[in-house]
Amino acid sequence: MSEDLVNKVALVTGGAAGIGRAICEQLAQQGASVAVVDINTEAGEECVAILRERGTKAEFIYCDVSSESDVAEMLTKTIRIFGRLDIACNNAAVSRGNGPIHEFTRDVFDQTLEMCLTNTWLCMKYEIEAMLAQGGGAIVNISSNASLRGQAFNTAYAAAKGGVNILTKSSAAEYAARGIRINAVSPGVIRTPGLEKYFQEQPKAEEQMNKVTPMRRLGEPAEIAQAVAFLLSERASFITGQLLSVDGGGAIRG
């Protein structure tokens, strides 16, 4: 077992399933204690049970990360349970709609920004406060390749994740001299439970997605998790303000 994160306390939002759960498992594998944060209590408790079976100190914390009071309480509980916060991954995001941008309602557009960008800022606000109090830390925000060149019919989500990229870079510049590194990981098409369900409904979709990725395959949640763990570890001690695409070459395809 790699021990890059031994004695570190980690917090992962959207940690109950999919990419978030893979991140929790990878951080635990590398020695961290983990606060698994989600609105899905059943899946969150299941994730914690798996981590504990493997010898990890883990706790589930319910949190709607679009609520500032919930986020503040999330950090209070983390510090109370674990004593500190060393590393965090802001993974939770929900896109509320897709289609031509002129057909979006204001509510749907605003909700997507709130659930993909504003929530990331809220989490960072309280994570950074906790890290400053102890002299440093590291944060990774989960972006999306939709933010790099835009994505037709998914404009609100792409715009929100573009905001996450600049939020990451700007805040990294603010806190670099104060011992806090802030980076982002941009996943390509990843084989999550939601995508598997889509493939069941659209059997030819997987083959089409494979064709447009230079490596001719989909990514796995564990591959995102490994990149996140690297950026949160001391192996990345001189890296901040960066956006790392983990996408099989999707961002550079012609």
C-alpha positions as CSV (number, residue, x, y, z in Angstrom):
1,M,0.0,0.0,0.0
2,S,1.3,3.5,-0.9
3,E,1.6,5.6,2.2
4,D,1.8,9.1,0.7
5,L,-1.1,10.4,2.8
6,V,-0.5,8.6,6.2
7,N,-1.7,10.8,9.1
8,K,-3.6,13.1,6.7
9,V,-7.3,14.0,7.2
10,A,-9.2,14.1,3.9
11,L,-12.6,15.5,3.0
12,V,-14.4,14.5,-0.2
13,T,-17.7,16.0,-1.3
14,G,-19.9,13.8,-3.5
15,G,-18.0,11.0,-2.0
16,A,-20.7,8.4,-1.8
17,A,-20.6,6.9,-5.3
18,G,-18.9,7.0,-8.7
19,I,-15.8,9.2,-9.0
20,G,-16.2,10.5,-5.5
21,R,-16.2,7.0,-4.0
22,A,-13.1,6.1,-6.0
23,I,-11.4,9.1,-4.6
24,C,-12.3,8.2,-1.1
25,E,-11.0,4.7,-1.6
26,Q,-7.8,5.9,-3.2
27,L,-7.1,8.4,-0.4
28,A,-7.8,5.8,2.2
29,Q,-5.5,3.3,0.4
30,Q,-2.7,5.8,0.7
31,G,-3.2,6.2,4.4
32,A,-5.6,9.1,4.9
33,S,-8.6,9.2,7.3
34,V,-11.6,10.2,5.3
35,A,-14.7,12.4,5.8
36,V,-17.2,11.1,3.2
37,V,-19.6,14.0,2.4
38,D,-22.8,13.5,0.4
39,I,-26.5,14.1,0.4
40,N,-27.1,10.3,-0.2
41,T,-27.0,9.0,3.3
42,E,-27.4,5.3,2.3
43,A,-24.6,5.3,-0.2
44,G,-22.4,7.4,2.0
45,E,-22.8,5.0,4.9
46,E,-22.0,2.1,2.6
47,C,-18.8,3.8,1.4
48,V,-17.8,4.4,5.0
49,A,-18.4,0.8,5.9
50,I,-16.2,-0.4,3.0
51,L,-13.4,2.0,4.2
52,R,-13.7,0.9,7.8
53,E,-13.5,-2.8,6.8
54,R,-10.1,-2.0,5.2
55,G,-8.9,-0.4,8.4
56,T,-9.5,3.3,7.5
57,K,-10.8,5.8,10.0
58,A,-13.9,7.2,8.1
59,E,-17.1,9.0,8.9
60,F,-20.1,10.0,6.8
61,I,-21.2,13.6,7.0
62,Y,-24.5,14.6,5.4
63,C,-24.2,18.0,3.6
64,D,-26.0,19.9,0.9
65,V,-23.0,21.8,-0.5
66,S,-25.2,24.5,-2.0
67,S,-26.2,25.5,1.6
68,E,-23.7,27.7,3.4
69,S,-25.0,26.6,6.8
70,D,-24.6,22.9,5.8
71,V,-21.0,23.6,4.5
72,A,-20.0,25.4,7.7
73,E,-21.4,22.5,9.8
74,M,-19.6,20.0,7.5
75,L,-16.3,21.6,8.5
76,T,-17.2,21.9,12.2
77,K,-18.0,18.2,12.2
78,T,-14.9,17.2,10.4
79,I,-12.7,19.1,12.9
80,R,-14.6,17.7,15.8
81,I,-14.3,14.1,14.6
82,F,-10.8,14.1,13.1
83,G,-9.1,17.1,14.9
84,R,-8.0,18.9,11.7
85,L,-8.3,19.0,7.9
86,D,-5.3,18.5,5.7
87,I,-6.6,17.8,2.2
88,A,-9.9,18.2,0.4
89,C,-11.5,17.2,-2.9
90,N,-14.5,19.2,-4.1
91,N,-16.2,16.7,-6.3
92,A,-20.0,17.2,-5.8
93,A,-21.8,18.7,-8.8
94,V,-25.2,18.5,-10.5
95,S,-26.2,19.7,-13.9
96,R,-29.9,20.7,-13.9
97,G,-30.5,20.7,-17.6
98,N,-29.3,20.5,-21.2
99,G,-30.5,21.7,-24.6
100,P,-30.3,24.9,-26.7
101,I,-29.3,27.8,-24.5
102,H,-32.2,30.0,-25.6
103,E,-34.6,27.3,-24.2
104,F,-33.0,27.3,-20.7
105,T,-35.1,28.8,-18.0
106,R,-33.4,31.2,-15.6
107,D,-34.1,28.8,-12.7
108,V,-32.3,25.9,-14.4
109,F,-29.3,28.0,-15.4
110,D,-29.0,29.5,-11.9
111,Q,-29.3,26.1,-10.3
112,T,-26.6,24.6,-12.5
113,L,-24.2,27.5,-11.6
114,E,-25.1,27.0,-7.9
115,M,-24.6,23.3,-7.9
116,C,-21.4,23.3,-10.0
117,L,-19.6,26.5,-9.2
118,T,-21.0,28.3,-6.2
119,N,-21.0,25.1,-4.1
120,T,-17.3,24.7,-4.9
121,W,-16.5,28.2,-3.7
122,L,-18.5,27.6,-0.5
123,C,-16.6,24.5,0.2
124,M,-13.3,26.2,-0.5
125,K,-14.2,29.1,1.7
126,Y,-14.5,26.9,4.8
127,E,-11.8,24.4,3.9
128,I,-9.3,27.2,3.4
129,E,-10.3,28.8,6.7
130,A,-9.6,25.5,8.5
131,M,-6.3,25.0,6.7
132,L,-5.1,28.5,7.4
133,A,-5.6,27.9,11.1
134,Q,-3.2,24.9,11.0
135,G,-0.6,26.3,8.6
136,G,-1.5,24.8,5.3
137,G,-3.1,22.1,3.2
138,A,-4.1,21.1,-0.3
139,I,-7.3,21.2,-2.3
140,V,-8.4,19.6,-5.6
141,N,-11.5,20.7,-7.4
142,I,-13.1,18.5,-10.0
143,S,-13.7,20.3,-13.2
144,S,-14.7,18.8,-16.6
145,N,-13.5,18.7,-20.2
146,A,-16.7,20.4,-21.0
147,S,-15.0,23.5,-19.6
148,L,-12.1,23.4,-22.0
149,R,-13.7,24.0,-25.4
150,G,-17.3,24.3,-24.5
151,Q,-20.0,21.7,-25.1
152,A,-23.0,22.2,-27.3
153,F,-26.4,21.7,-25.5
154,N,-24.6,21.5,-22.2
155,T,-23.7,25.2,-22.0
156,A,-24.7,26.0,-18.4
157,Y,-22.6,23.1,-17.0
158,A,-19.6,23.9,-19.3
159,A,-19.8,27.6,-18.2
160,A,-20.0,26.6,-14.5
161,K,-17.0,24.3,-14.8
162,G,-15.1,27.0,-16.7
163,G,-15.7,29.1,-13.6
164,V,-14.3,26.3,-11.4
165,N,-11.1,26.5,-13.5
166,I,-10.6,30.2,-12.9
167,L,-11.7,29.9,-9.3
168,T,-9.0,27.3,-8.8
169,K,-6.3,29.4,-10.5
170,S,-7.2,32.7,-8.8
171,S,-7.4,31.2,-5.3
172,A,-4.2,29.2,-5.8
173,A,-2.4,32.6,-6.4
174,E,-4.0,34.0,-3.3
175,Y,-2.9,31.2,-0.9
176,A,0.3,29.8,-2.4
177,A,2.5,31.8,0.0
178,R,0.3,30.7,2.9
179,G,0.9,27.0,2.5
180,I,-2.2,26.0,0.6
181,R,-2.0,24.4,-2.8
182,I,-5.1,24.4,-5.0
183,N,-5.4,22.5,-8.3
184,A,-8.1,21.0,-10.4
185,V,-8.6,17.7,-12.3
186,S,-10.6,17.7,-15.5
187,P,-12.1,14.2,-16.3
188,G,-12.9,13.1,-19.7
189,V,-15.6,10.4,-20.3
190,I,-15.5,8.2,-17.3
191,R,-17.3,4.9,-16.7
192,T,-19.5,5.9,-13.8
193,P,-22.7,4.1,-12.7
194,G,-24.7,6.9,-14.4
195,L,-22.9,6.4,-17.7
196,E,-23.3,2.6,-17.5
197,K,-27.1,3.2,-17.2
198,Y,-27.0,5.4,-20.3
199,F,-25.2,2.6,-22.2
200,Q,-27.9,0.2,-21.3
201,E,-30.4,2.6,-22.8
202,Q,-28.2,3.5,-25.8
203,P,-26.1,0.3,-26.7
204,K,-24.1,2.0,-29.5
205,A,-23.1,5.0,-27.4
206,E,-20.1,3.4,-25.8
207,E,-18.5,2.5,-29.2
208,Q,-19.1,6.0,-30.4
209,M,-17.5,7.5,-27.3
210,N,-14.5,5.2,-27.6
211,K,-14.0,6.4,-31.2
212,V,-13.7,10.1,-30.3
213,T,-11.1,9.5,-27.5
214,P,-7.5,9.2,-28.8
215,M,-6.8,6.3,-26.5
216,R,-9.9,4.5,-27.9
217,R,-11.4,3.7,-24.5
218,L,-13.3,5.3,-21.6
219,G,-11.6,6.3,-18.3
220,E,-12.2,4.5,-15.0
221,P,-13.1,6.3,-11.8
222,A,-9.9,5.0,-10.2
223,E,-7.8,6.8,-12.8
224,I,-9.3,10.1,-11.7
225,A,-8.8,9.2,-8.1
226,Q,-5.1,8.5,-8.7
227,A,-4.6,11.9,-10.2
228,V,-6.4,13.6,-7.3
229,A,-4.4,11.6,-4.8
230,F,-1.1,12.7,-6.5
231,L,-2.1,16.4,-6.5
232,L,-3.1,16.2,-2.8
233,S,0.2,14.5,-1.8
234,E,3.6,15.9,-1.1
235,R,4.8,14.4,-4.5
236,A,3.0,17.5,-5.9
237,S,4.5,19.9,-3.4
238,F,5.6,22.4,-6.1
239,I,2.3,22.3,-8.1
240,T,-0.5,24.8,-7.6
241,G,-3.0,26.6,-9.8
242,Q,-3.0,23.8,-12.4
243,L,-5.7,22.0,-14.4
244,L,-4.9,18.4,-15.1
245,S,-7.0,16.7,-17.8
246,V,-7.4,13.0,-17.2
247,D,-9.1,12.1,-20.4
248,G,-7.3,9.7,-22.6
249,G,-6.2,12.6,-24.8
250,G,-9.7,13.9,-25.3
251,A,-8.6,17.5,-24.7
252,I,-6.1,17.5,-27.5
253,R,-8.0,15.5,-30.2
254,G,-8.3,17.2,-33.6
